[in-house]
């Protein structure tokens, strides 16, 4: 059904675009958190 509203990508395979975008945003946020944490910033209340 080419006109179906639940259609995946144009080539018909893979996850829907919103899933890919959400995953990319999550990966970027985790990477930023790890970089900030390793650089010594953030979580300052947890140092002895």
C-alpha distance matrix in Angstrom:
0.0 3.8 5.5 5.5 9.3 9.7 8.3 11.2 13.2 12.3 13.1 10.7 13.8 16.5 17.0 15.8 18.3 20.3 21.1 22.4 24.4 25.8 26.9 28.5 30.4 31.6 32.8 34.7 36.3 37.4 38.8 40.7 42.1 43.3 44.8 46.6 47.9 49.2 50.8 52.9 51.3 49.8 50.7 54.3 55.2 54.7 57.4 60.7
3.8 0.0 3.8 5.6 8.7 9.7 7.4 10.0 11.1 9.5 10.8 9.4 13.0 15.6 16.2 14.7 16.5 18.9 20.1 21.0 22.7 24.6 25.8 26.9 28.9 30.4 31.5 33.1 34.9 36.3 37.4 39.1 40.9 42.1 43.3 45.2 46.6 47.9 49.3 51.5 49.9 48.6 49.7 53.2 54.3 53.9 56.6 60.0
5.5 3.8 0.0 3.8 6.4 8.8 7.7 11.0 12.4 11.3 13.5 12.1 15.5 17.5 17.4 15.1 16.6 18.4 20.1 21.4 22.6 24.3 26.0 27.2 28.7 30.4 31.9 33.2 34.8 36.4 37.7 39.2 40.8 42.4 43.6 45.2 46.7 48.2 49.5 51.6 49.7 48.2 49.3 52.8 53.8 53.6 56.4 59.8
5.5 5.6 3.8 0.0 3.8 5.5 5.6 9.3 11.8 11.8 13.9 11.6 14.4 15.9 15.2 13.0 15.2 16.4 17.8 19.6 21.0 22.2 23.9 25.5 26.9 28.2 29.9 31.5 32.8 34.3 35.9 37.4 38.7 40.3 41.9 43.3 44.6 46.2 47.7 49.6 47.8 46.0 46.9 50.5 51.3 51.1 53.9 57.3
9.3 8.7 6.4 3.8 0.0 3.8 5.5 8.8 11.3 12.1 14.7 12.7 14.9 15.6 14.1 11.2 12.9 13.5 15.4 17.5 18.3 19.3 21.4 23.1 24.0 25.4 27.4 28.8 29.9 31.6 33.3 34.6 35.9 37.7 39.2 40.4 41.8 43.6 45.0 46.8 44.8 42.9 43.9 47.4 48.1 48.1 51.0 54.4
9.7 9.7 8.8 5.5 3.8 0.0 3.8 6.5 9.8 11.6 13.6 10.9 12.4 12.7 11.0 8.6 11.1 11.7 12.8 15.1 16.5 17.2 18.9 20.9 22.1 23.1 25.0 26.8 27.8 29.2 31.0 32.6 33.7 35.3 37.0 38.4 39.5 41.2 42.8 44.6 42.8 40.9 41.7 45.3 46.0 45.7 48.6 51.9
8.3 7.4 7.7 5.6 5.5 3.8 0.0 3.8 6.7 8.0 9.9 7.4 9.4 10.5 9.8 7.8 10.2 12.0 13.0 14.4 16.2 17.6 18.8 20.4 22.2 23.4 24.8 26.5 28.1 29.4 30.8 32.5 34.0 35.3 36.8 38.5 39.8 41.2 42.7 44.8 43.1 41.6 42.6 46.2 47.1 46.7 49.4 52.8
11.2 10.0 11.0 9.3 8.8 6.5 3.8 0.0 3.8 6.6 7.9 5.6 6.5 6.9 6.4 4.9 7.6 10.1 10.4 11.3 13.5 15.2 15.9 17.4 19.5 20.7 21.7 23.6 25.4 26.5 27.6 29.6 31.2 32.2 33.7 35.6 36.9 38.1 39.6 41.9 40.4 39.0 40.1 43.7 44.8 44.2 46.8 50.2
13.2 11.1 12.4 11.8 11.3 9.8 6.7 3.8 0.0 3.8 5.4 5.2 6.2 6.7 7.2 6.1 6.9 10.4 11.1 10.7 12.8 15.2 15.7 16.4 18.8 20.5 21.0 22.5 24.8 26.0 26.7 28.6 30.6 31.6 32.6 34.7 36.2 37.2 38.5 41.0 39.6 38.6 39.9 43.4 44.9 44.4 46.7 50.2
12.3 9.5 11.3 11.8 12.1 11.6 8.0 6.6 3.8 0.0 3.8 5.4 7.9 9.7 10.9 9.8 10.1 13.7 14.8 14.1 15.8 18.6 19.2 19.4 21.9 23.9 24.2 25.4 27.9 29.3 29.7 31.5 33.7 34.6 35.4 37.6 39.3 40.1 41.3 43.9 42.5 41.7 43.2 46.6 48.2 47.7 50.0 53.6
13.1 10.8 13.5 13.9 14.7 13.6 9.9 7.9 5.4 3.8 0.0 3.8 5.7 8.5 10.9 11.1 12.0 15.7 15.9 14.9 17.3 20.0 19.9 20.2 23.1 24.7 24.6 26.2 28.9 29.8 30.0 32.3 34.4 34.9 35.8 38.2 39.8 40.3 41.7 44.4 43.4 42.6 44.0 47.5 49.1 48.4 50.6 54.0
10.7 9.4 12.1 11.6 12.7 10.9 7.4 5.6 5.2 5.4 3.8 0.0 3.8 7.0 9.2 9.6 11.7 14.9 14.8 14.6 17.3 19.4 19.3 20.4 23.2 24.3 24.6 26.5 28.9 29.6 30.3 32.6 34.4 35.0 36.3 38.6 39.9 40.6 42.2 44.7 43.6 42.6 43.7 47.3 48.6 47.8 50.2 53.5
13.8 13.0 15.5 14.4 14.9 12.4 9.4 6.5 6.2 7.9 5.7 3.8 0.0 3.8 6.9 8.8 11.0 14.1 13.0 12.6 15.9 17.7 16.9 18.2 21.2 22.0 21.9 24.2 26.6 26.9 27.6 30.2 31.8 32.2 33.5 36.0 37.1 37.7 39.5 42.0 41.1 40.1 41.1 44.7 46.1 45.1 47.3 50.6
16.5 15.6 17.5 15.9 15.6 12.7 10.5 6.9 6.7 9.7 8.5 7.0 3.8 0.0 3.8 6.7 8.9 11.5 9.8 9.3 12.8 14.3 13.3 14.7 17.8 18.3 18.3 20.7 22.9 23.2 24.0 26.6 28.1 28.5 30.0 32.4 33.4 34.1 36.0 38.4 37.5 36.4 37.4 41.0 42.3 41.3 43.6 46.9
17.0 16.2 17.4 15.2 14.1 11.0 9.8 6.4 7.2 10.9 10.9 9.2 6.9 3.8 0.0 3.8 6.5 8.2 6.3 6.7 10.2 11.1 10.6 12.6 15.2 15.7 16.2 18.7 20.5 21.0 22.2 24.6 25.9 26.6 28.3 30.4 31.4 32.4 34.3 36.5 35.3 34.0 34.8 38.5 39.7 38.8 41.3 44.6
15.8 14.7 15.1 13.0 11.2 8.6 7.8 4.9 6.1 9.8 11.1 9.6 8.8 6.7 3.8 0.0 3.8 5.6 5.5 6.7 9.0 10.3 11.1 12.8 14.7 15.8 17.0 18.9 20.5 21.7 23.0 24.9 26.3 27.5 29.1 30.8 32.1 33.4 35.0 37.1 35.6 34.1 35.1 38.7 39.9 39.3 41.9 45.3
18.3 16.5 16.6 15.2 12.9 11.1 10.2 7.6 6.9 10.1 12.0 11.7 11.0 8.9 6.5 3.8 0.0 3.8 5.4 5.1 6.2 8.6 9.9 10.6 12.3 14.2 15.4 16.6 18.4 20.1 21.1 22.6 24.4 25.9 27.0 28.7 30.3 31.6 32.9 35.1 33.4 32.1 33.5 37.0 38.4 38.1 40.5 44.1
20.3 18.9 18.4 16.4 13.5 11.7 12.0 10.1 10.4 13.7 15.7 14.9 14.1 11.5 8.2 5.6 3.8 0.0 3.8 5.5 5.1 6.0 8.5 9.8 10.5 12.1 14.1 15.3 16.4 18.3 19.9 21.1 22.5 24.3 25.7 26.9 28.4 30.2 31.5 33.3 31.4 29.8 31.0 34.5 35.6 35.5 38.2 41.7
21.1 20.1 20.1 17.8 15.4 12.8 13.0 10.4 11.1 14.8 15.9 14.8 13.0 9.8 6.3 5.5 5.4 3.8 0.0 3.8 5.5 5.1 6.1 8.6 10.0 10.5 12.2 14.3 15.4 16.5 18.3 20.0 21.1 22.5 24.3 25.8 26.9 28.5 30.2 32.0 30.4 28.8 29.7 33.3 34.4 33.9 36.5 39.9
22.4 21.0 21.4 19.6 17.5 15.1 14.4 11.3 10.7 14.1 14.9 14.6 12.6 9.3 6.7 6.7 5.1 5.5 3.8 0.0 3.8 5.5 5.1 6.1 8.7 9.9 10.5 12.3 14.3 15.4 16.4 18.4 20.0 21.1 22.5 24.3 25.7 26.9 28.4 30.6 29.2 28.1 29.3 32.8 34.3 33.7 36.1 39.6
24.4 22.7 22.6 21.0 18.3 16.5 16.2 13.5 12.8 15.8 17.3 17.3 15.9 12.8 10.2 9.0 6.2 5.1 5.5 3.8 0.0 3.8 5.4 5.1 6.2 8.6 9.9 10.6 12.4 14.3 15.4 16.6 18.4 20.1 21.1 22.6 24.3 25.8 26.9 29.0 27.3 26.1 27.6 31.0 32.5 32.3 34.7 38.3
25.8 24.6 24.3 22.2 19.3 17.2 17.6 15.2 15.2 18.6 20.0 19.4 17.7 14.3 11.1 10.3 8.6 6.0 5.1 5.5 3.8 0.0 3.8 5.5 5.2 6.2 8.7 10.0 10.6 12.3 14.2 15.4 16.6 18.4 20.0 21.2 22.5 24.4 25.8 27.5 25.6 24.0 25.1 28.7 29.9 29.6 32.2 35.7
26.9 25.8 26.0 23.9 21.4 18.9 18.8 15.9 15.7 19.2 19.9 19.3 16.9 13.3 10.6 11.1 9.9 8.5 6.1 5.1 5.4 3.8 0.0 3.8 5.5 5.1 6.1 8.6 9.9 10.6 12.2 14.2 15.3 16.5 18.3 20.0 21.0 22.4 24.2 26.1 24.7 23.4 24.4 28.0 29.3 28.6 31.0 34.5
28.5 26.9 27.2 25.5 23.1 20.9 20.4 17.4 16.4 19.4 20.2 20.4 18.2 14.7 12.6 12.8 10.6 9.8 8.6 6.1 5.1 5.5 3.8 0.0 3.8 5.4 5.1 6.2 8.7 10.0 10.5 12.3 14.3 15.4 16.5 18.3 19.9 21.1 22.4 24.7 23.3 22.4 24.0 27.3 29.1 28.7 30.7 34.3
30.4 28.9 28.7 26.9 24.0 22.1 22.2 19.5 18.8 21.9 23.1 23.2 21.2 17.8 15.2 14.7 12.3 10.5 10.0 8.7 6.2 5.2 5.5 3.8 0.0 3.8 5.5 5.1 6.2 8.7 9.9 10.6 12.3 14.3 15.4 16.5 18.3 20.0 21.0 22.9 21.1 19.9 21.5 24.8 26.5 26.4 28.6 32.3
31.6 30.4 30.4 28.2 25.4 23.1 23.4 20.7 20.5 23.9 24.7 24.3 22.0 18.3 15.7 15.8 14.2 12.1 10.5 9.9 8.6 6.2 5.1 5.4 3.8 0.0 3.8 5.5 5.2 6.2 8.6 9.9 10.6 12.3 14.2 15.4 16.4 18.3 19.9 21.5 19.9 18.4 19.4 23.0 24.4 23.9 26.3 29.8
32.8 31.5 31.9 29.9 27.4 25.0 24.8 21.7 21.0 24.2 24.6 24.6 21.9 18.3 16.2 17.0 15.4 14.1 12.2 10.5 9.9 8.7 6.1 5.1 5.5 3.8 0.0 3.8 5.5 5.2 6.1 8.6 9.9 10.6 12.2 14.2 15.3 16.4 18.1 20.3 19.2 18.3 19.6 23.0 24.8 24.0 26.0 29.5
34.7 33.1 33.2 31.5 28.8 26.8 26.5 23.6 22.5 25.4 26.2 26.5 24.2 20.7 18.7 18.9 16.6 15.3 14.3 12.3 10.6 10.0 8.6 6.2 5.1 5.5 3.8 0.0 3.8 5.5 5.1 6.1 8.6 9.9 10.5 12.2 14.1 15.3 16.3 18.6 17.2 16.6 18.6 21.7 23.9 23.5 25.2 28.9
36.3 34.9 34.8 32.8 29.9 27.8 28.1 25.4 24.8 27.9 28.9 28.9 26.6 22.9 20.5 20.5 18.4 16.4 15.4 14.3 12.4 10.6 9.9 8.7 6.2 5.2 5.5 3.8 0.0 3.8 5.4 5.1 6.2 8.7 9.9 10.6 12.1 14.2 15.3 16.9 15.1 13.8 15.5 18.8 20.6 20.5 22.5 26.2
37.4 36.3 36.4 34.3 31.6 29.2 29.4 26.5 26.0 29.3 29.8 29.6 26.9 23.2 21.0 21.7 20.1 18.3 16.5 15.4 14.3 12.3 10.6 10.0 8.7 6.2 5.2 5.5 3.8 0.0 3.8 5.5 5.1 6.2 8.6 9.9 10.5 12.2 14.1 15.7 14.5 13.3 14.4 17.9 19.7 18.8 20.8 24.4
38.8 37.4 37.7 35.9 33.3 31.0 30.8 27.6 26.7 29.7 30.0 30.3 27.6 24.0 22.2 23.0 21.1 19.9 18.3 16.4 15.4 14.2 12.2 10.5 9.9 8.6 6.1 5.1 5.4 3.8 0.0 3.8 5.4 5.2 6.1 8.6 9.8 10.5 12.1 14.4 13.8 13.6 15.3 18.4 20.8 19.9 21.3 24.9
40.7 39.1 39.2 37.4 34.6 32.6 32.5 29.6 28.6 31.5 32.3 32.6 30.2 26.6 24.6 24.9 22.6 21.1 20.0 18.4 16.6 15.4 14.2 12.3 10.6 9.9 8.6 6.1 5.1 5.5 3.8 0.0 3.8 5.5 5.1 6.1 8.4 9.9 10.4 12.5 11.1 11.0 13.4 16.1 18.7 18.5 19.8 23.6
42.1 40.9 40.8 38.7 35.9 33.7 34.0 31.2 30.6 33.7 34.4 34.4 31.8 28.1 25.9 26.3 24.4 22.5 21.1 20.0 18.4 16.6 15.3 14.3 12.3 10.6 9.9 8.6 6.2 5.1 5.4 3.8 0.0 3.8 5.5 5.3 6.0 8.5 9.9 11.0 9.5 8.5 10.1 13.3 15.5 15.0 16.7 20.4
43.3 42.1 42.4 40.3 37.7 35.3 35.3 32.2 31.6 34.6 34.9 35.0 32.2 28.5 26.6 27.5 25.9 24.3 22.5 21.1 20.1 18.4 16.5 15.4 14.3 12.3 10.6 9.9 8.7 6.2 5.2 5.5 3.8 0.0 3.8 5.5 5.1 6.0 8.4 10.1 10.0 9.9 11.1 14.0 16.4 15.2 16.3 19.8
44.8 43.3 43.6 41.9 39.2 37.0 36.8 33.7 32.6 35.4 35.8 36.3 33.5 30.0 28.3 29.1 27.0 25.7 24.3 22.5 21.1 20.0 18.3 16.5 15.4 14.2 12.2 10.5 9.9 8.6 6.1 5.1 5.5 3.8 0.0 3.8 5.4 5.2 6.0 8.7 8.8 10.0 12.3 14.4 17.5 16.7 17.1 20.7
46.6 45.2 45.2 43.3 40.4 38.4 38.5 35.6 34.7 37.6 38.2 38.6 36.0 32.4 30.4 30.8 28.7 26.9 25.8 24.3 22.6 21.2 20.0 18.3 16.5 15.4 14.2 12.2 10.6 9.9 8.6 6.1 5.3 5.5 3.8 0.0 3.8 5.6 5.1 6.5 5.3 6.4 9.3 11.2 14.4 14.2 14.7 18.5
47.9 46.6 46.7 44.6 41.8 39.5 39.8 36.9 36.2 39.3 39.8 39.9 37.1 33.4 31.4 32.1 30.3 28.4 26.9 25.7 24.3 22.5 21.0 19.9 18.3 16.4 15.3 14.1 12.1 10.5 9.8 8.4 6.0 5.1 5.4 3.8 0.0 3.8 5.5 5.5 5.5 5.8 7.2 9.4 12.2 11.3 11.8 15.5
49.2 47.9 48.2 46.2 43.6 41.2 41.2 38.1 37.2 40.1 40.3 40.6 37.7 34.1 32.4 33.4 31.6 30.2 28.5 26.9 25.8 24.4 22.4 21.1 20.0 18.3 16.4 15.3 14.2 12.2 10.5 9.9 8.5 6.0 5.2 5.6 3.8 0.0 3.8 5.3 7.4 9.1 10.4 11.9 14.9 13.5 13.1 16.4
50.8 49.3 49.5 47.7 45.0 42.8 42.7 39.6 38.5 41.3 41.7 42.2 39.5 36.0 34.3 35.0 32.9 31.5 30.2 28.4 26.9 25.8 24.2 22.4 21.0 19.9 18.1 16.3 15.3 14.1 12.1 10.4 9.9 8.4 6.0 5.1 5.5 3.8 0.0 3.8 5.7 8.8 11.1 11.7 15.2 14.7 13.9 17.2
52.9 51.5 51.6 49.6 46.8 44.6 44.8 41.9 41.0 43.9 44.4 44.7 42.0 38.4 36.5 37.1 35.1 33.3 32.0 30.6 29.0 27.5 26.1 24.7 22.9 21.5 20.3 18.6 16.9 15.7 14.4 12.5 11.0 10.1 8.7 6.5 5.5 5.3 3.8 0.0 3.8 6.8 8.5 8.3 11.9 11.4 10.3 13.6
51.3 49.9 49.7 47.8 44.8 42.8 43.1 40.4 39.6 42.5 43.4 43.6 41.1 37.5 35.3 35.6 33.4 31.4 30.4 29.2 27.3 25.6 24.7 23.3 21.1 19.9 19.2 17.2 15.1 14.5 13.8 11.1 9.5 10.0 8.8 5.3 5.5 7.4 5.7 3.8 0.0 3.8 6.8 6.9 10.6 11.2 11.0 14.6
49.8 48.6 48.2 46.0 42.9 40.9 41.6 39.0 38.6 41.7 42.6 42.6 40.1 36.4 34.0 34.1 32.1 29.8 28.8 28.1 26.1 24.0 23.4 22.4 19.9 18.4 18.3 16.6 13.8 13.3 13.6 11.0 8.5 9.9 10.0 6.4 5.8 9.1 8.8 6.8 3.8 0.0 3.8 5.3 8.3 9.2 10.2 14.0
50.7 49.7 49.3 46.9 43.9 41.7 42.6 40.1 39.9 43.2 44.0 43.7 41.1 37.4 34.8 35.1 33.5 31.0 29.7 29.3 27.6 25.1 24.4 24.0 21.5 19.4 19.6 18.6 15.5 14.4 15.3 13.4 10.1 11.1 12.3 9.3 7.2 10.4 11.1 8.5 6.8 3.8 0.0 3.8 5.4 5.6 7.7 11.3
54.3 53.2 52.8 50.5 47.4 45.3 46.2 43.7 43.4 46.6 47.5 47.3 44.7 41.0 38.5 38.7 37.0 34.5 33.3 32.8 31.0 28.7 28.0 27.3 24.8 23.0 23.0 21.7 18.8 17.9 18.4 16.1 13.3 14.0 14.4 11.2 9.4 11.9 11.7 8.3 6.9 5.3 3.8 0.0 3.8 5.4 5.9 9.3
55.2 54.3 53.8 51.3 48.1 46.0 47.1 44.8 44.9 48.2 49.1 48.6 46.1 42.3 39.7 39.9 38.4 35.6 34.4 34.3 32.5 29.9 29.3 29.1 26.5 24.4 24.8 23.9 20.6 19.7 20.8 18.7 15.5 16.4 17.5 14.4 12.2 14.9 15.2 11.9 10.6 8.3 5.4 3.8 0.0 3.8 5.7 8.2
54.7 53.9 53.6 51.1 48.1 45.7 46.7 44.2 44.4 47.7 48.4 47.8 45.1 41.3 38.8 39.3 38.1 35.5 33.9 33.7 32.3 29.6 28.6 28.7 26.4 23.9 24.0 23.5 20.5 18.8 19.9 18.5 15.0 15.2 16.7 14.2 11.3 13.5 14.7 11.4 11.2 9.2 5.6 5.4 3.8 0.0 3.8 6.5
57.4 56.6 56.4 53.9 51.0 48.6 49.4 46.8 46.7 50.0 50.6 50.2 47.3 43.6 41.3 41.9 40.5 38.2 36.5 36.1 34.7 32.2 31.0 30.7 28.6 26.3 26.0 25.2 22.5 20.8 21.3 19.8 16.7 16.3 17.1 14.7 11.8 13.1 13.9 10.3 11.0 10.2 7.7 5.9 5.7 3.8 0.0 3.8
60.7 60.0 59.8 57.3 54.4 51.9 52.8 50.2 50.2 53.6 54.0 53.5 50.6 46.9 44.6 45.3 44.1 41.7 39.9 39.6 38.3 35.7 34.5 34.3 32.3 29.8 29.5 28.9 26.2 24.4 24.9 23.6 20.4 19.8 20.7 18.5 15.5 16.4 17.2 13.6 14.6 14.0 11.3 9.3 8.2 6.5 3.8 0.0
